Amino acid sequence: MKRQTACMWIVMGLLCGALPTTAAVAAKPDEAARGIIERLGLLWPMGDQLVLESIPADSGRDVFEIESREGKVVLRGSSGVAIASAFNRYLKDYCHCEISLWGGDMTWPDRLPAVAAKVRQVSPWKHRYYLNFCAFSYSLAWYDWPQWERLIDWMALQGINMPLSVTGEEAIWQRVYGDLGLTKRQLDRFFVGPAYLPFGWMGCIDGWAGPLPAGWVERHLALQKKIVARERELGMTPVLQGFTGHVPAALKEKFPEAKLAKLESWCGFPPTYFLDPRDPLFAKIGRLFIEEQTRQFGTDHLYAADTFIEMNPPSNDPKFLAEMGRGVYNAMRASDPEAVWVMQGWLFVYHPEFWRPPQAKALLGAAPNDRMIVLDLNCESTPVWSKTEGFYGKPWIWNVIQDYGNELSLHGGLPQMATDLTAAMRGPWRGQMVGIGMVNEGLGNNPVVNAFLSEMAWRTDVPALPEFVRRHAASRYGDAPAMVQEAWQLLLATAYRTPLRLPSMPCVRPAMMAADRSPYFPLPYDNAELVRAWGKLLDCPARLQLSDRYRFDVVHVGRQAMVNMAAPLHKEILRAYEKKDRAALGKLSGQYLELMSDLDELVATRKEFLLGRYLADATRWGMDDEQRKFYEWNARTMLTQWGPSDNRLFDYCFREWSGLVSDFYRPRWKMFFERLDQSLAEGKPMDGKAFDRDIRRWEEQWTHQRQAYSTEPHGEAVAVARRFYEKYGEFASAKPR
């Protein structure tokens, strides 16, 4: 009955256009966690063997317990997230099962294994953070409620309790600026397209790929209400948006006295406009924004605001920066006295020459210490906490980005994560470290990284990585025989000691250059060792092939091994051209194009790597064919050109997806090789500038096409992977000359 009451409040809130207070929608922890198990389809096979119970927090921290009692498994927790984490830990450690976004179809034991000794785990972290603004473009732009529901459940299983939740913010801006007198036409020039919304929220771009079609805003307003309601039901505290000062240029027409500054261009896009925080209009807009947002979504008093995420402020005067910071914070506090400013520390990584200690201290000092939380984004590669004395007294959260643009790359940087996290937890500023998290630009493709951070959400000591990956493989595949263990130690020594994404030569826009200037991407490991890992995975016992997670990994590892051989082959092609060896050029070009065709066939065996599914997600939001066409263009452009043909972000979110490889990346290379061959046949130097103009025009035409791609995988993953391992194993492991 209590659960029905909680659900009734949620429904009433949605019907009335606003959410009740957080307390009103929060479900009892055991009821919230039971909902996850039910949605996973596990309540029926496990229900009579599981007991879920709520327990108090431990000194304000989430806690869970696992034990056996009277032939049943008892899971206790202080929140829905805590009990979900207990369930996830039990599945991994006792049942050798993993609930993953990357592979499904698990096999469950008929009887749940007993727990010999009671397990009690208290999280050392108040906050376990998740998501980057960019993820709402690169991964989540086209998500509907069933997809969000699955993701939120997965977040709870990983122990996440502080998710960024900024779906539907365009509805808030539409209402606020409409109330201030701006017209629909003026706002259409301000709002970016649906695939680019986070970059509009962050103040990077205006208008590009817009305007938003009819129905988009209201449908995503309703979607966000479902998202935050479910997150709160599980005990999460969603981080909503705060006002950063980014405003439409048209605001000057309505308020001629407003102090607007034109910011520097971001990545070649036209400059955007920033309202001076010292202008009284700044506080007014900020107050109206928080009030309307609270009316629609409720609040947990956490507001993300990054005024200059990748653009420098108009002045480096610490006095100005302090006033700017106070303006941002006071705009939040004007309508919410309990407001906490959640700020990404990325600006200190992106523009360190601007953000010297005086400038950083001025900005960070704008809010009281207990009213600001700083996210240290890139701790696996460029941690900032150790360079800023723990952000000069502010509470901060240790994070990894790991994923840029949701690109497809086998990497992780596990040793770097382990080293820096250990240093942070033992260092002089550990008292200010209040959380841990993942600030991925997309959902990523490397589940071992998520598993590592999920485990660290509940412990203060970093596990030995060889043992950790052994346990991870056992839970992921259901078993870890010798070949699995050997494969994963090789993966740990190669791809998963690499903190940054690996560039993909097949996805590079072709360009004329000398062979000695070929962008051969020197691997931080020996590709022969990665190929060995691939072979050992393929040699694992047949029973492992029942695991869909195993099949995903076999394809993902093989994909990376094949991709790694493209760069040295590209160099050989350019050498053949320079030697005017037309026969060698033709032979090597043919091998390159064959490799790309085979790569497309390999990734076509996995649903996670299909262009067709992505485009289907985008077009299903269309209410008529014109809208479907618009959404597809948005989606295609984001994946390829990103922006106008002369922008600097083309191919930023590269993905070796079936359909994208065969129909976009491969034809580009084919055209390039044909131009090289034509140049030798005619005895004339290739005109690289002309080719660049032509390829950009071709790319633009491709973004407007409408051909359908498969939404279902084709081929048996292990059989296809084995065939290409036998075909390319020796070639892929060859060292470049």
FIGU-142484 format. One record per residue: residue in one letter; x, y, z of N, C-alpha, C in turn. Coordinates in steps of 0.05 Angstrom, whole numbers, plus 5000, padded with zeros to 4 digits. Layout:
# residues N
AXYZXYZXYZ ...
# end
This chain:
# residues 737
M501649765000500050005000501750255000 K504050245015505750485016507050534989 R507750314975508950344949506950464930 Q504450374931502350494914502050784920 T502250864945501951144952504151314940 A506651204942508951344930508451384900 C507651164886507151184858504951374851 M502851384869500651564864501551854865 W503351914884504452194885506052254859 I507552064849509052114824507052174801 V505052004799503152044777501752314780 M500852384805499552644809501352874801 G503952844808505853054801506053084771 L506152864757506352884728503853004716 L501552934727499053044716498853334722 C499853424744499553704752501753884740 G503753764726505853924714508053984733 A508153874757510353934775510653694794 L513053664805513553454823513053544852 P512153364870512053434898514853424909 T515153474934517853484946519153214944 T521853214947523252964945522252754965 A521752844989520952655010518352515002 A516552654988513952544981514252314961 V516252334943516452134922518351904929 A519851934951521851724958520351474968 A521051244956519950994965521750874987 K520650685002522250545021524450405006 P526950385017529150265003528549984993 D527349815009526849545000524849534977 E522849714978520849724957522049824931 A523850024933525150134909526949924896 A528449784913530249584902528749344890 R526549274903524849054892523849124863 G523349384859522549474832524649414812 I527249454819529449394800529449094793 I529348924814529448634810527048554793 E524748674797522448604781522748694752 R523848934748524249024720526348864706 L528248754720530348574708529148304701 G526748244710525547994704526547774723 L527647844746528847654764527147594789 L524947744792523347704816522047434816 W521147344793519847074793521846854799 P524146834785525946604792527346634819 M527546874829529146914854527447004877 G524947084872523447224892523047064918 D522646804916522146644940524746584956 Q527046664944529546614957530846864967 L529747094961530847354968529147494989 V530447615008529147785028530448065027 L528948265023529948545022529048695047 E530948825059530348975084531649245084 S530349435097531549705100532949725127 I535249865127536649915151537550205151 P538150325175539050605176541750645164 A542250885155544950965146546950945169 D549450925162551650905181553151165182 S552551325203553851585206553451755181 G551051745170550451905146551351785120 R552451545121553451415096551751185089 D551451135063549950895054551350645064 V549750445070550850185079549149965068 F550449735062548849495055549949255069 E548249055072549048795084548048575067 I549548345067548748105053549147875073 E547147705076547547465092545447255085 S545947015094543946795090542446755117 R539846705114538146655138535946465131 E535846245144533646055141533345975112 G535545925098535445835070534946055050 K534846305059534346525041536746715041 V537046875020539147085019537847345027 V538947475047537847725057539647955048 L538348155035539748395026538548635041 R540348775054539349015069540849265059 G539549495062540849735054539449985064 S540950205064539850455075538450615053 S538550525028537150665006536650454985 G534950534965534550354943537150294929 V538850494926541550464914543150264930 A543150294956544750114973543949824970 I541249774971540349494968540949394940 A540649564919541349484892544249414890 S545949564904548849514904549449244918 A547949184939548248924953547448704934 F545248734919544348534900546548494878 N547648714868549648704847552148564858 R552948624883555348494894554848194898 Y552448124907551747844911551847694884 L550647804863550647674837553447634827 K555247824831557947804820559647604837 D559647644863561447484880560447204885 Y557847164886556846894894555546744871 C554346884852553046754829554646774803 H556846934804558446974780556747064756 C555147264761553347384741553747684741 E553547804717553848084715551548204699 I550348414710548248564696549648794682 S549648794655551448974640549849114619 L550749354612549749494589550949394563 W553049224566554549124543554448814544 G552148714535551648424535549548354555 G547848164547545648084565545347784566 D542847684570542247394569543847234589 M543447294615545047154635543646894644 T545246704654544346454665544446464695 W542146404708542046424737542046144750 P543246124773543145864787540245794796 D539645534797536945454806536545534835 R538545494851538445564879540645774885 L539945984898541846194904543946094924 P546546134918548646044936548446184963 A549146034984549046135011551446325016 V551146515034553246695042554346595069 A556846505068558046385092558146575116 A559046815111559347015132558047275124 K556747395142555347645137557247855125 V556347995104557948205091556648475099 R558148655109557148925114559049125101 Q558049305085559649495070558549775074 V560149955083559350235086560850395065 S559450555050560750715030562350945043 P564850985036566351205047565551475035 W563851465014563351704998560451785001 K560052035008557352145008556152154980 H557952214960556952254933558352054915 R556751914898557851744876556551854850 Y558252004836557252174814557252024787 Y555552114769555451994742554452184721 L555752184698555052304673556252584670 N556852634645557952884635555653024618 F555653284617553753414599553853294571 C556253244561556553154534555152884529 A554952724550553552464547550752494538 F549452724544546752764536546552834506 S548852854493548952874464549952614452 Y552352524461553752304447552452034453 S551051994475549751744481546751764486 L545851974498543151984509541252164493 A542152284472540452474457537752354449 W537652104442535251984431533951784450 Y534851774475533651584494530751644500 D529151424501526351444510526251334538 W523751314549523551234577524450944582 P523750744565524850474570527950464572 Q529250624555532150624556533150764581 W531850984588532651124613532050954637 E529850804637529150634660531350424664 R532250304642534350104644536950234654 L537650474644540150604653540050684682 I537750784691537550864720537850614737 D536550394730536850144745539850064746 W541150074723544050004722545650194740 M545050454740546450634757546150554786 A543750484794543250404822544950154829 L545049964811546649724816549549794819 Q550550004806553350084809553850254833 G551750324848552150484872552050784867 I551250864843551151154837548751284851 N549251504864547151644878547051944871 M548652034853548752324846549052354816 P546852294801547052304772546352594761 L547852674741547152914727544452864712 S542553034715539852994704538953244690 V539553274664539053524650537353484625 T536053254623534153224601531953424603 G530953534581528653704581529153994591 E531654074594532154344604531254554584 E531054484558530154674538527354774545 A525754614558523054694566523154924587 I525054904605525355114625526155374612 W528155354594529055594581526855724564 Q525355554551523155654534521155814551 R520555714574518555854592519756104603 V522256094612523456334625523756554604 Y524956494582525356704562522756794549 G520856614548518256704538516956894557 D517156844583516057034603517457304603 L520057294594521557544592520957694566 G519257584549518357724525519657644499 L521457444500522657354475520657194459 T520757224433518857094415519856814407 K518056654397518756384387520956404366 R520756594348522756634327525456684339 Q525556854359528156914372529256674386 L527556514398528556274412529356064393 D528056044369528855854349531655904340 R532556164340535256224332537256164354 F536156124379537856074402538255774407 F536055624406536255334412537655184390 V539455004398540854834379539154584374 G540054414356538554174349538653964371 P536953764370536653574391539153414397 A540853364377543353214381545453384394 Y545053644396547053834405546353994431 L544153924443543054084465545054134487 P546653944496548554004518550554234511 F551254254486553154464478551754734477 G549154734475547654984479547455044508 W546854854525546654904554549255004565 M551554904555554154984565555055244553 G553555364534554255624523556255614501 C556655374489558655344468557655444441 I555155384435553955444409551155544412 D550255694392547455774390546355704362 G543955604361542555584336543255354318 W545655244320546555034301544754784302 A543954694279542354454275539554474287 G538654714293535954754302534254844279 P531754944285530554964312529354694320 L528554684345527254434356524454404344 P523854164334521254114322518954124342 A516654164332514254164349513953894363 G513353904388512953664404515453584420 W517853654410520253564424520353664453 V519853924457520254044483518353924504 E515853904497513853804517514353504523 R515053354502515453064507517953014524 H519953184522522353144538521953274566 L520253464568519453554595518153324611 A516353184598515052954611517052734617 L518952694599520952484603522652544627 Q523552794630525252874652523752834679 K521152884679519652844704519752544712 K519552364693519752084699522552014709 I524552134696527352074704527952154732 V527352404740528052484767526352354788 A523852284781522152144800523351864806 R524151724786525351454790527951484805 E529651674798532151704812531751764842 R529851934848529351994876528051754891 E526451614877525151374889527351184899 L529551174884531750994891533751114911 G533251364919535051494939537251654926 M537051704900539051874887538352174891 T540352344888539952634888540752744861 P538852784843539452874816540753154817 V542753194800543953464796542553594772 L541153814777539853954756541654184746 Q540554344728542254554717541954814732 G544054974732543955244743544355444721 F543755704725544155904705547055984704 T548155984680551056034676551556314665 G549556454655549956714643549756704612 H549656464601549356444572546556514564 V546256714546543556814539543356854509 P540856874499540456924470541457204463 A542557244440543357504431540957694430 A538557574425536157734423535357864450 L536557774472535957904498536558194497 K538558274482539358554480537058724467 E535458604450533258744437531158804458 K530758624477528658664497529658834520 F532258804526533458954548535959104538 P535559334525537759474513540059544532 E539459574558541459654577543059414588 A542259174580543558934591546458924582 K548258834600551058824595551758554584 L551758534558552358274544555258294533 A556658074536559358054525559357824505 K560757874482561057664462563557504469 L563157244472565357064480566956984455 E569256874460570956774439569556534425 S570256484400569156264385569956004398 W568155814398568655544408568855354384 C571155244379571655044358570655144330 G570955394325570255504299567355594296 F565655554316562955634315562755934321 P560656074312560256354318560256394348 P561256624358561256674387558456684399 T558256614424555756634439555956874458 Y553656924472553457164488553157094518 F554457264534554657214563553657464577 L551757434595550757654611552557694635 D553457944638555158014661553857944687 P555057784704553857704730553357944748 R554658174743554158414759551758564751 D550658494728548158614718545858514734 P544058684745541758584760540058384745 L540058394718538458214702539457924705 F542057894711543257624715541857484738 A541657624761540357504784537457454779 K536157624764533257594758532857334741 I534457304720534057074703534756824718 G536956834734537756594749535556514769 R534356704782532156644801529756524786 L528956654764526656554748527156264738 F529756214730530355944720530055734742 I531255784765531055584787528155544796 E526655764797523955744806522255574786 E522655624760521155464740522055174740 Q524655134742525754864742524654714766 T524654844790523654714814520654644811 R519254834799516354784795515854534778 Q517654494758517254264740518454004751 F520854024762522353784769522953744798 G522053924816522953914843525853974845 T527053944869529854004872531153844895 D533653774891535253664913537453854920 H537254104909538954334916541754314904 L542154134884544654104871544354214842 Y546154414835545854544809548554554795 A548554444771550954444754551054704738 A553354844741553655094726556655124719 D557155144693559855174683559955404663 T560355644674560055884658562055894635 F564455804639566555814618567855534615 I566355344606567355064606569755034587 E569655154563571855144545572355414531 M571255624542571755894532572756064555 N574756224550575756394572573956624578 P573756714603572256954610573357204596 P571857414594572857654581575057794596 S575557724620577757844636578957634655 N581557664660582857484679583357624706 D582157854709582358004734581057834756 P582557764777581357604799578857734811 K578858004812576558134823574058084806 F574358104780572158044762571257754764 L573157574765572457284767571057224793 A571857354815570457314841567557424839 E567257654827564557764823562857594805 M564057484785562657304766561757054782 G563556934797562756704812560556754832 R560756984846558657054865556057094851 G556157204827553657244812552356984805 V553856784797552756524790551556394815 Y553056394837552156274862549656414873 N549756684874547556834885544956794868 A545256754842542956704826541556444833 M543156244841541955994851540656044878 R542056174896541156204923538756384925 A538356564905536056744907533456604909 S533156374896530656224898530955964913 D533455894921533855644936536155694956 P535455774981537555835001539355595007 E538455355000540155115004541755034980 A541955204960543255134935546155064939 V547054854924549854774924550754784894 W552754924889553854954862555654724856 V554954564835556654334826558054424801 M560754454803562254564781564354364771 Q564454334744566454164732569254304734 G571254154742573954264742575354254716 W573854204695575154164668576554424659 L575454654666576754904657579654924665 F580254814688583054824698584854634682 V583754434669585254254651585454374624 Y583254484614583054574586584654824581 H584555014600585955274598587655324622 P589655164628591255204653592855464652 E593455564627594955814626593256054634 F590656034632588856244642588356214672 W587755974680586855924707589255874726 R590856084730593056074749591856084777 P593456034797592356024825590756274832 P591556524826589856754834587056734821 Q587056664795584456654781582756414792 A583956184796582455954806581356004834 K583056124851582156184879579856384879 A580056574861577956784860575256654853 L575256484832572756354824571756164845 L573455994856572655794875571755924902 G572856154907572156284933569556434932 A568156414909565656564906563356454922 A563556204930561356074945562555954971 P561055944992562055815017562855535011 N564755435027565755165023563654955023 D561554985040559454785041557354825020 R557755015002555755074981556955044953 M559154894951560254844925561554564926 I561254414904562654164900563954174873 V566554104872568054114847568553834837 L568053784812568453534799571253534786 D573053364796575653334783575253114762 L575153204736574053034715575952814706 N578552874703580252714687582552584703 C581852464725583952374744585552134734 E584651994714586251784703588451884685 S588352144678590352254660591552524670 T589752704677590652974685589153054710 P589752944733588353024758589053314765 V587053454775587553734783587653764813 W586553584828586553614858589253654869 S591253514858594053534869595453784860 K594353934841595554174831594254424844 T592054384857590454614868590054594898 E591754434911591354394940588554304947 G587654104932584954004936582854214931 F583254374908581354574900580954794922 Y583254844935583355074954581155074975 G580654834986578754815008575954725001 K575354704976572654624968572354314969 P569954214976569453934973569753854944 W570853624938571253544910570853244907 I570253174882569652894875571652794855 W572952574861574852444843573352294821 N574052364796572652244773574552154751 V573551994734574851934708572952014686 I574152104663572552144639572451894623 Q574751784617575051524604573951514576 D571751644572570451624546570051904534 Y571051954511570652204497568952154472 G566652294471565052284447563652014443 N563651844463562751564461564051424437 E566551494432568051364411568451074417 L568950914397569350634400572250574403 S573150514427576050474432576350284456 L578150094454578749904476581050034492 H580350144515582350274532581150304560 G582850384579581750414606583550574625 G586150524624587850664644587450564672 L587050304676586550204703588950254722 P591450214714593650274732593750564740 Q593250744721593351024728591051094748 M588750984743586551024762587250924790 A588350694791589050574817591150744831 T593150834817595250994829594251264839 D592751404822591851674830589751654852 L587951464850585951434871587151374898 T589251204898590651144923591951394934 A593251554916594551794925592451994936 A590152014923588052194932587052114959 M586551854964585451764989587451775012 R590051795006592051805026593352085029 G592652265010594052515008593052725029 P594352955029593753155049590953285046 W589653245023587053375018584853165017 R585352925029583352715029580852795044 G581152975064578753055079576753205063 Q577653335041575853485024574753315002 M575753064999574752884978572152754988 V569952824976567352744986565952534967 G567352454946565952274928567752164907 I566651984891567951854869565951834846 G566951834822564951814800566151784773 M564351764753564951744725563651974710 V565252124696564252354682564652314652 N563652084643564052004615562552194596 E563852244573562452394552560352224538 G560451964542558451774532558251544551 L556651354545556451124563558850934561 G560350964539562850814537562450534526 N564750394523564650124512566549934527 N567450024551569349864567568249804594 P566649604597565249554623567149494646 V569649414641571449364664572049614679 V572049844665572450104679570150164697 N567750124688565350164704565349984728 A566249734724566349544746568349624767 F570549734759572649834778571550064795 L570350254782569250484796566950404814 S565250214805563050114821564049994847 E566149834844567349704868568449914887 M569750124876571050324892568950504906 A566450494897564350644910563850544939 W564950304945564350184971566850104987 R569150194978571550114993573650344993 T575450335012577550535015580250445007 D580550195000583050084990582749994961 V584750054945584649974917585549684914 P583949524901584649234898587049204880 A588548984883590648914864589348854837 L590348984817588948974791588948694778 P591148534780590948264769588648094781 E588348114807586147974820583448094813 F583348354811580848484804579848404777 V581648404756580648324729579948034728 R581247864745580547584746577647554756 R577047694778574347684789572247804769 H573048014756571248144736570647954714 A572647814703572147624682570347394691 A570747294716569147074726566247154728 S565647404738562947484740561747554713 R563447644695562447724668561747484651 Y563347264653562947034636561646794651 G561546814678560546594694562746404703 D565146444693567346264700569946404690 A572246334702574746444694576846224692 P576646044672578645834669581345964661 A583345794658586145894654586346084630 M585046004608585246174583584046444588 V581846454603580646714609582546884625 Q583646774646585546914663587947014647 E589046854630591346934614590547164595 A588147144583587247344564586947614579 W585847604603585347854617587847974628 Q589847814635592347934643593748074620 L593447964596594448094572592948354566 L590348344570588748594566589548804586 L590048724611590948914631593649034624 A595448874611598048964604598149134578 T595949134563595849274538593649494538 A591349424528589149624525588349754551 Y588249594572587149714597589249844615 R591649884604593550064617593850324602 T592050354582592050594565589750774573 P590451014585588251184596586651334576 L587851384552586451544532585451374509 R583451474496582451334473584551304451 L584451084436586351044414585151144388 P586551324374585451414349585051184329 S583251214311582551004292583151094264 M585250984252585851064224583551014205 P582050784207579850754188577750984190 C577651114212575651324216576751604210 V579251624203580551884197579651974170 R579052234167578452354141581052344124 P581052214101583452184085584452464076 A587152484075588352734066591152674054 M591952844036594552804023596752894041 M598852724044601152794061603452614053 A605752684062608152514058608052274076 A609252054067609151804083610451844110 D612552004111613852044138612252224156 R610052344145608352504161605552374165 S605452124157602951974161602251974190 P599752024197598952024225598851744236 Y601151604233601251334246601151374276 F599251244288598751284316600451074332 P602751154343604350954357602750844381 L602350584381600850454402602550464428 P601250494451602650484476603150204485 Y602650014468603149734474603749584448 D604649344449605149174426602549044417 N601749104392599248994382599248684382 A601648574380601848274380600848164406 E601148314428600248214454597148234455 L596048444443593148464442591948234425 V593248174403592447954386592547684402 R594647654418594847414435592447394454 A591647624466589347624484586847544468 W586547644444584247574427584247274422 G586547154415586646874410586046704435 K586946794458586446644483583446654490 L582146884485579246894489577846694471 L578746684446577446504427577946214433 D580146154448580745884455579345794481 C577745964493576445894518574445674514 P573745524535571745304532569145394520 A567945214505565445274490563245374509 R563245284534561045364552560945674556 L563245804553563346094557561846234535 Q561646104512560246234489557246274495 L556246154516553546204524553246484536 S555446594545555346864557555447074535 D553347244534553247454515555447664520 R556147694546558347874552560947774540 Y561447514541563847404528563747464498 R561547424485561347474456561847774450 F560847944467561448234463564448284464 D565748174485568648224489570348104466 V569547874456571047754434570947934410 V568648054404568448234381569948494387 H569648604411570848864417573848844416 V575048634428577948604427578948564399 G577448394384578248344356578048594339 R575948754343575649004329578049184333 Q578949204358581249384364583849274351 A584249014352586648894340586648954310 M584348924297584248974268584649274262 V583449444278583749734274586649814276 N588049694295590849774300592749724277 M591949544259593649484236593249674213 A591249844214590650024192592650244188 A593750354211595550574209598150494195 P599550284203601950214188601350144159 L599050024153598349964125597950224109 H596850424122596550684109599250804102 K601150774120603850874115605050734091 E604650474088605750324065604450424039 I601850494040600450594016601750854007 L602251034026603451294019606251254008 R607751064019610451004008610350903979 A608350733974608050623947607450853928 Y605751043937605151273920607551443914 E609151493935611551653932613551523913 K613651253913615451103895614251083867 K611851183863610351163838609950873830 D609650703849609250413845606250363844 R605050383821602150373818601150093825 A602649883818601749613824601649573855 A603749663869603749633898601549803910 L601150033899598950203910596250063907 G595749943885593249803881592949573900 K595049413903594949183920594449263949 L595949463959595749543987593049683992 S592149843973589549973976587349773978 G587549563961585549343962585549203989 Q587949164001588049044027586749224048 Y587149484046586049674065582949664064 L581949674039579049674036577849404044 E579249184039578348924048578248914079 L580249024091580349034120577849174131 M577149404118574849554127572249404123 S572049254101569649094096569348874117 D571648754124571648544144570948654172 L572048894177571449024202568449074205 D567149164184564249214184562848944190 E563748734177562448474182562748384211 L565048424223565448344250563648494269 V563548764267561948914286558948884281 A558248794257555448744251554248524267 T555948364281554948144297553948234324 R554348494331553548594357551548824355 K549448804371547349014370548449274379 E550549274396551649524407553149684385 F553849554363555449684342554049714316 L551449794317549849814292548950104288 L549750214266548750484259545650484257 G544550274247541650264243540150304269 R541050194291539650224317539750524326 Y542050644322542350924330540451104314 L540351064288538651224271535651164277 A535050914283532250854290531450994316 D533351004335532751144360532151444355 A533651564336533151844330530551894315 T529951734295527651784279525051714292 R525051544313522551474326521351714340 W522951924345521852164358520252334338 G520452274312519052434292516052374292 M514452584291511552554290510552554261 D512352614242511652584213514252544199 D514152504173516552434158518552674157 E517552914157519253144157520953154182 Q519653104205521153094230523152864230 R522252634221524152404220526552474203 K526152604181528452684164530252874179 F529153064193530753254209532353114231 Y531052944246532452804267534752624256 E534252494233536352324222538652504213 W538152734202540352914194541952994218 N540553064240541953134265543852914274 A542752664274544252434284546652374266 R546152374239548352324221550552534222 T549752784225551752994225553452984250 M552152934273553652914298555852694296 L555152474284557052244282559352304264 T559052484245560952504223562152784222 Q560852974209561953244206561853404232 W560053334250559553464276558153734272 G559253904255558054164251558254234221 P558454494215558954574187561454434176 S561754424150563954264138566654374145 D566854624153569454744160570054744190 N568354604206568854604235571154414242 R572254444266574554294274573954034288 L571353964292570653734308569853494291 F570253504264569453284247570753024256 D569252814256570052544264570852534293 Y569952724310570752724338569652474352 C567152404346565952174360565951934341 F568351864331568551644312567551384324 R566351214308565350954317565450754294 E566850544298566850324278564350164281 W562150284272559550154272558950034245 S557649804245556749694220554749884206 G555249934181553750134167555250394164 L556450484186558050724185560750664172 V561850424179564450344166564050294136 S561950144129561550054101560550284084 D559150474095557750664078558750954081 F560451004101561651274105564651264105 Y565851124124568851124126570150984102 R569150754094570350604072570150754045 P567850864038567751014013569551254012 R570051384035571951614036574751514028 W575551284039578251184033578351084004 K576250963994576150873967576551113948 M575151333953575551573936578351673937 F579551663961582251763964584251593948 F583951323950585751153936585451183906 E582951223896582451263868583851523858 R583851733875585251973867588251933866 L589351773885592251713884592851563858 D591251363852591751203828591551383803 Q589551553802589151733779591551913776 S592652003799594952183798597352043785 L597851783792600051633780599551573751 A597051513744596351443717596751683698 E596151923708596352173692599152303695 G600752203714603352323718603252603729 K601152663744600852923756600652903786 P601653093801601353093830598453103838 M597752963859594952973868594453243881 D592153353874591253613886589853553912 G591353573934590253513960588053703969 K588353953962586254153970583654103955 A583854033930581453973914580053723926 F581653523933580453283945579053353971 D580353513987579153594013576453724009 R576253913989573754043984571653843975 D572453653958570653453947569653273969 I571453183987570552994008568753124027 R569153384033567353524051564553544039 R564453604013561853613999560453344000 W562053123995560852853996559852794024 E561352864045560352814072557752964078 E557653214068555153364073552753234059 Q553253134035551052984021550252734036 W552252594048551652354063549852404087 T550252634100548552684123545652724117 H545052784092542252824083540952574071 Q542452364070541352124058539451984078 R537851794067535751674084535751364081 Q537851244070537850954067537650814094 A536350594094535950444119538350254124 Y538850214149540950034158539749834177 S540949604179539949384196539849474225 T537749404238537449454267537949204283 E538548984270539048724283541748624275 P543148494293545848384286545648154267 H547848114252547947894232550547744237 G550347474235552647304238553047224267 E554346994270554946884297557647004306 A557547154328559847324336562447164338 V562446944352564846794357565946674331 A564246564314565146444289566346654271 V565046894269566147104252568847204263 A568947244290571447334302573647134298 R573046874300575046674296576146674267 R574346714248575146724220577046954215 F576447184227578247414222580747404239 Y580647264261583147224276585047054260 E583946844247585646674231586646824206 K585047004196585847154172587847374178 Y587447514200588947754206590847734229 G590747514244592347504269595247564265 E596447434246599347484241599847764230 F598147854211598448114199597948334220 A595948304237595348504257597548534277 S599048324282601148334302603848424291 A603948464264606448544252607248824261 K609748864266610749124274611049304250 P610449564253610749754231613749794224 R614249854198616949904190617650194192 
# end
